[in-house]
Amino acid sequence: SIVAVVCNLVIIIAAYLHYCHPPTMTTSMNSCFISVILLLQLLVVCNNIPSSQAFCPTTTSTSITTTTRSSTFPFQLHLTPEPLAEEGSWTAYLDDTTTGLVYYFNAGTGESLWTPPTETFPSISLNEDQQVIATNLQKKYSNDKQQQQKKSSQKKTTATTKTTEKKKKETKKEEGSSLIGTLFSKVNENRVVDKKPATTKKAEPTTKKVVTDTDDSSLFGNLFAKKEEAATTTAAAEPKVAKKETTTKDEAISFGGFPKLGNLFQKSSDESSSTSTTLELDMSAYVLPHPAKVRWGGEDAVFCKGRTFGVFDGVSGAEKLDGVPLYSVTLAQEMKQLVPSDMPLSVQQLTQQLTTAAEFADRSATGASTAVVASLSPEGELQALNVGDSSCFVIRNNAIMSKTKEIVHYFDCPYQLSEDSPDRPKDGTKLKVKCQPGDVIVMGSDGVFDNLSDAALLEQVSQYQTQRAAVLARKVVEASRRVSLDETAETPYAKMAKRNGDEDYVDGVGGKVDDVSCIIVKVCT
């Protein structure tokens, strides 16, 4: 750059002298200046030529995908990795950038595994340099995971402690409010003042006296003076009705018109026991990979923990790096670590936890994924968050009572989470609904709902509702797979594809083969 600047300055000076002062320059000087200008211009051109590396042809490997992410991605695969062993279309490579583990890649199908694809695959041996790299990376990767888990555990402990303290404070406040409110209510009910003339009492000698308290010097006499006067006025305007005195030992009035505390607490205890019914869950999940992805498990992932559960559908059209964990699987693993096992989560908490999991997946996973997560409280309140085209249904009395709303950019392009996607958990749709014993919650990927209509889904639930959740989940998934392989079946996806001009579904019939995952939650007491 410095040489170019100097050369350009000299060229400008020489050109100025040559053209602006021709009389002062001889023919030999003109020739000299022209030569200098040409020489300096040649140096400038040579100085601007890039280094020789830019001219070297890039060597690519046909055995793996060489596309890399943006510079924010923490690692990149080598363009020409060294094969460790081969068998058929499978080749073993060392992940010498992140995990230090050996992975297996199929050049024909694009599949990638962390375990040998066959029992006969040749054993792997690393040289000294590779062994050092692998050992160091494995230690670093293990330490990073332990630190991440430790941070997650600390966050969970802190959140649990804060929630417990908040509940204790609210409980104390509610107990205090309930006690005072009940005391005042009892006082108002029992303080009936009889200030009618004596002549009226003589005219009706058979009328029995009600329990009264006119001692204004009692503890709260002045406090209730106005209420007593109002009660007296109302009583005088109404016709007299003889009342039977039914005072019992528990209802006897103590000092200043207060009821006995024993009776008060007994009532509070009865009310609490009548409203503290806890709903139990029978929960199970079932996943069936795409027929072409069975060997490595497919792209769907699920998790169930405590009272919280979720389905993550990997986007098949998203670009993926070989040897890197799938985005959907990473989301499921992180959510299972972040979610507490002893308490339900609100929509706001689900959004926060899913955001944390997505941020981790952005740094360490590949691909993209939709997400639907939900949590059911012991009182029966279901709260759900949906990002994409998976769904969560609540079925009651063989009818769909409520369900989440799908959210897509356009046909076959759902909202999705990934490093390169602008979609975030806060953009998802929310659902809050009250469940009751006997309800069945069905959550699944689009592999279920693209192939089973609402009527077909209700038929499966009705047929196997008396079975355990594990049986029902398997039956729903198997029914979805059968329909997906039927080219003449009328499916929700085929109808939508026809409306959007898909050439493969011009007749509006046919299933869609995909990964299928389903979670069944049966609500019971």
N, C-alpha and C positions, 0 to 999 in steps of 0.2 A: 504493500500500500504506500509506503514512504517513497519507494522508487518511482511508482506511478505518478505521485504528486510532483516530485522533482522534475521528472521528464516532461510532464504537462506544462509546468512553469517555464522551462527552457524553451519548449516549442512555442509558447505564447510570445515570449520575448523575441525569439528569432523571427517569428512571423511579423511581429510589429516592426522590427528593424528592416525587414526585407520589403515590406509593402508600404510602410509609411515614410521611409527615408531612402528611397532608391538612389538618389544622387550620391549619397555618402558611401555607397557600397560598390566595389569593383566587381568585375565579372568573376574573378577567382573567389572573392568573398561570397558572391551569390551562390556559386557552386558549392562552397564549403557549408554555407548555412543550409542549403537544400539537402546536402548529405547528412548533416547533423539532425535535421528534422526527420528525415526518413529513418535514420538509425534509432532515434529516441522513440519514434512512433512504433517501430518494431519491438523495442523493449517493453513498451506499454502493453502491446498486444500479447506478448509472451508472458508478461507478469499476470495478466488476467485469465490465463488458461488454468483450469482446475488441476489438482494433483492427479497423478497417474492412476490413483485408485478409482477415480470416476470412470475411467475407460475400461476397467477390468470387467469382464462379463460376470454377472452374478450366477453362481452355481446353485441350482435348486435341487431339492431331493423329491423324487416322485413318491417316496414312501410315506411322507407325512405332510400335513398342511403347513405352509410356511407363513401364513398371514399372522401378523402380530397386532396387539392392541396399541392404544395410544401410549404416550410417554408416561402417563400416570400409572399404568399397570406395572406392578413391582418386578415383573420378570418377563423374559422373552425366551422362546425356544431357539436353539441353534438351528441354522438353516441346513447344516449337514451333520446331523448327529451320527455317532459311530454305532453301528449295529453290534449288539452283544451276542445275539443268537437268532436263528431263523428257522421256521418250519412252515412250509406252504406259504400262505400270504401273510402270516404273522411274523413280526419282527420285535425283538426285545431291545429297549433303549434304556439308558440311565438318565433320570431326571436330575441333571447336574446344575440346576438353577434354583430349585425351591426345596424339594423334599429329600433328595438324595436316594430315592427309591427307584426300583426298576419297574418300568411299565411296558405293556405289550400292545402293539399297534397292528391293525389289519389294513393293509394298503388297498384291499379290494372293497371293503365295506365302510372304511373310515371309523371302525370301532376301536375303543381304547380300554384296556383293562389294567388293574393293578396286580392281578394274579395270573398265573400261567393259563392260557386258553385251553390247553389240552394236557392230559396226564403224560403224554409222550414228549412234551416240549423239552428241548435240550436244557441241561442245567446251566446256570449263569455263573461266570467267574469274572471278577474284576481285577485289573492290574493294580499295581501299587498306587499310582496317581489317582485312579478312579476310586480306589478304596478310601483314600484320604478325603477326597471330595465328598463321597457318599457319607462317611462318618461325620464330618463337620456339618454337612447340611442337615442330616438327621437330628443331630443334637440341637442345632439352631431351630429347626422346625418344631421339635418337641418342646423346647423352652418357650417358643412363641405361643404354642397352644396352651401350655400350662399357665402362662401369664394371662392369656385371654380368659381362660376358665376361672382363674383367681379373681380377675377384675369383675367378671360376670357374677361370681359368687358373692363378692363384696357388695356389688350393687343390689343383688337380690336380698342379702341380709339387711342392708340399710333400708331398702324399701319395705321389707316385712316389718322391721322394728318401728318405722314411722307409722305404718298402717295400724299396727297393734296399739301404739300409744294413742293414735287418733281415735280408734274405736273405744278404748278405755275412757277417754275424756268424754266422748259422745254418750257412752253408756251411763257414766256418772251424772251427766247433765240431764239425760232423759229420766233417770231414776229420781233425781231431785225434783224435776218438773212434775213428774207423775205423782209423787208423794204430796207435794203442796197442793196440786190441783185437786187430788182426791179428798184431801182434808177440807179444803174450802167447799167442795161440792157437798160433803157430808154435813158440814155446818149449816149450809143454806137449806138442805133438805129437812133437817131436824129442828131448826129454829122457827117454829110456827107460833106466832104471837096471837093470843086471843084477847082482844081489847074491847069486846062487845059489852053493851050495858048489862048490868046484873038482872034487869027485868026480863030480858030475853032468855037468860038461863033459867029463870023461875018458870017461865011459860012452857018450857020444854024440859021437864026434869029428867026425862028418860035419856036425853042426849049425853053420851059419855064424853068426858074431857080428853082432849089429846095432850100429848106430852108437850109442855111449854117451857120456855125459858125467857123470863123478862128481866133478868138481872143485868142491868146496864153496867154494873160495876165489874162484870166478868172480864176475862182477858181480852176478848174481841167484841165487847158489847157495843162500844162506839163505832167500831168498824162496820158492823152490819146494821146500824140504826136505820139507814135509809131503805135498805132492802126489807126490813121488818115492816116499816110503814107501808110500803108498796104491797107487801103480802097481805097486810090487814085490810087495806082498801079493796083488794080483789076478793078477799073472803067475804066481806060485807055485801058485796054486790051479787054474789052467787047464792042460790037457795041452800038452805042447811041440809046436810045429809049426815045422819048419825054414823059415826065411825067407831069401829070396834078397836079397842086397845089391844095390840098384839105385841107388846114389848117383850122381848126375850132377853136371856142373859147376854148374848153376843151383841144385841142391838141397844143395850142400855146406854144412856147418855152419861158421859163422864164430865169432867170439868169444862165449863164454858161452852158446852154444846158439842165437844169433839167426840167422835166415835172411838171405840176401843181400837188401839193400834193392831192388836192381834187379828181382828176381823179385817182391817184394812189391808194388811200384808197378805192375808189369805186370799183376798180377792185379786190382788195384783198377781200372785203366783198362779191362780187359776187362769187369768187372762193370758199370761205368758205361755203357759203350757198348751193352751188351745191354739196359738198362732205360731208355734215353733216347729212345724212339720218340715222335715228335711227331705228333699228329693234325692234319691240315689240314681246312679247311672250304670247302665250296662253298655259298655263302649267297645267297639272292635273295628279294625281296618283291614282292607284287602286290596292288594295291588297286582295287576296283571300287565306285564310289559307288552309292547308291540311285538308281533311275531318275529320281526327282523332284529329286535333288540333284546331278545330273551337272554342271550349269553352275558350281557353286561347290565341287565336289570332295568333297562328303559330310562325314561327321563322324568317319570312321576315320582314324587316322594310324599310321605305323610308323617305325622307325629301325633301321639296321644299322651297327655300327661296330666294327671289330676282331673280337673274339670275343664281343661282346655285342649283343643285339637285343631288340626289344620291339614289342608291339601295343597301341594305345590306342583303345578303342571309345567314341566320344561317345554319351552317353545322350540319346536323341531326346526323351524326355519332360521333360528338365531345362529350366528357364527360362533364356533367353538374352537378352543385350543386343545390339542392332544396332550394327554397326561395331566390335565388340570381338573380338579373336582367340578362336577356340574353345579350350576347355580341353584337349581331346585333342591338338590340333596343338601347343599350347604345351608340353605334357608331352614330346612327341616331340622337339621342337626343343631343349629344355633338356637332356634326357637325352643327346642326341647331343653336346652341348657338354661335359657333365660327365664322360661315360664316357671313360676312356683308351683309346687305339687299340692299345696295345702290350702289354696285360696283361688277363687275365680278372678277374672280380669274384666275391666270395663273396656268399652270401645277405645277410649283414650289410651288406656294401658296397652291394649293390643296393638294400636297404631305405633306407640313408642317402641315396644319390643320388636315389632316387625321392621321398623326403621333401623334399629340397631343391628338386627340380623342382616338386613340388606346392605348396610354399610360394610359389614365384615365380608359379605359375599362379593361386593364390588372389588375388594382388595385381593381376594384369594380364590375366586371361582371363575368359571367360564360359562358362556351362554346366557340365557334369560329364562324367566319363570313368571307365571301368574301365581296368585296366592289368595286363599280364602281361609281365615282363621276365626274361631268362635270359642266362647266360654260360657258355661252355664252355672249360675249361682245355686246354692242349696235351696233358695226360695223359689227357684224356677225361672229366673230372668235370663234369657238367652241374648247375648250380645255378639254380633258378628261383623267382620270387616272383609270386603271382597275387592281384590284388585285383579280384574281380568274376566274371563268367561267361564270360570268354575262356578259352582253354585252350592247353596245350603238351603234345604227345604225343611219345613216343620209340618208333619202330617198328623192330623187328629181325626179320629172317626172316619178313616179311609177317605179323607179329603185334604187337599193342600191348604193349610191355614195361612202360611206365610213363607216367603223365600227371599233370598238376596237378589239384587239386581245386577245383571251382567253389565260390564262396561268395556266398550271397544272403540278403537279409532275408526275402523271400517271393517268390512267383512274379512274374516280370517286374520285380523290384526288386533288382538285384544290388548288392553292395558297390561303392561308387563314390567317387571323389575330387572334391571341389569345395570352394568357400569355406564353404558352408553344411552340408556333410556331416560327420557325426561320424567317418566311416571314415577311417583313415590307413593308410599302407603297412605299418606294423608289425602291422596286423590281418590282413594277407593270409596265404594258405597258402603253404608252402614245399615245394620238391622238390629232392632231391639224388640223382643216379643216375650210374652209371658207364657211359659210352658206349664203343663200339668201332668199328673200321672197318666200313663197310657200314650203320651205323645211319642212319635218316632222322628228323630232328626236324621236326615240323609244329606251327607256332604260328599261331593265328588268332583272329579275333573270333567272336562268336556267330553272325555271318552265315554262317560255315562250319558250325559244329557244331550249329546249330539245324536245318539242312537235310540234312546228310550224317550218316548213321549210321556207327558204327564200321566196319561191313562195307563201306559205300560208300566211305569214306575209304581203307581198305586196298586196295580195288580200284583206285582212282586211283593210289596209290603204287606198287602192283605193276605196273600197266600202263606207267607212265612212269618207273620207277626208274632205267633206264639212261640217261635224258635228263639234261640239266643241271638244276640247281635252279631256274633261271628258267622253264624249260618246265613243270616239275612244279608250281610255284606257280601259274602261269597256268591250268593244267588243273584244279587243285583249286578255284580261284575260279570258273571258268566252269561247272564241274559244280554248285557250290553255287547259282549264279544260276539255272541251268536248273531245278533242283529247286524253288527258291523261287517260281518262276512257275507251277509245276504244282499246280493245285488238288486233284488226286487223289493226290498223292504221299504216301506214308507217311513222316513225318518225326519226329525226336525232339521238336521243338517242338510239333507238332500233338498228339502223345500227352500231353505234359505239360499243354498248354492244356485238353484235354478233361478231364483229371483235376481241374483247378482250375476247371471250370465256365465256360470261355470260350465265349460264344455263337457266335463265329465258327468254332469248331472242334468243334462238337457231334459230328461224325462221326469225329473223331480223325485226319483227313487234311488235307493241304494244306501248301504251303511257306510260309515267312515271308520276305517281301521286305525286304531290309535292306542296309546297307553291308556289303561283304565284303572282308576283308583277310587275307592269308596270308603267312607267312614259312617258307621251306623251307631247312633246313640239312642238307647231306649230309656225313657224317663219313668221311674217307678218310685214307690215309697219304701 
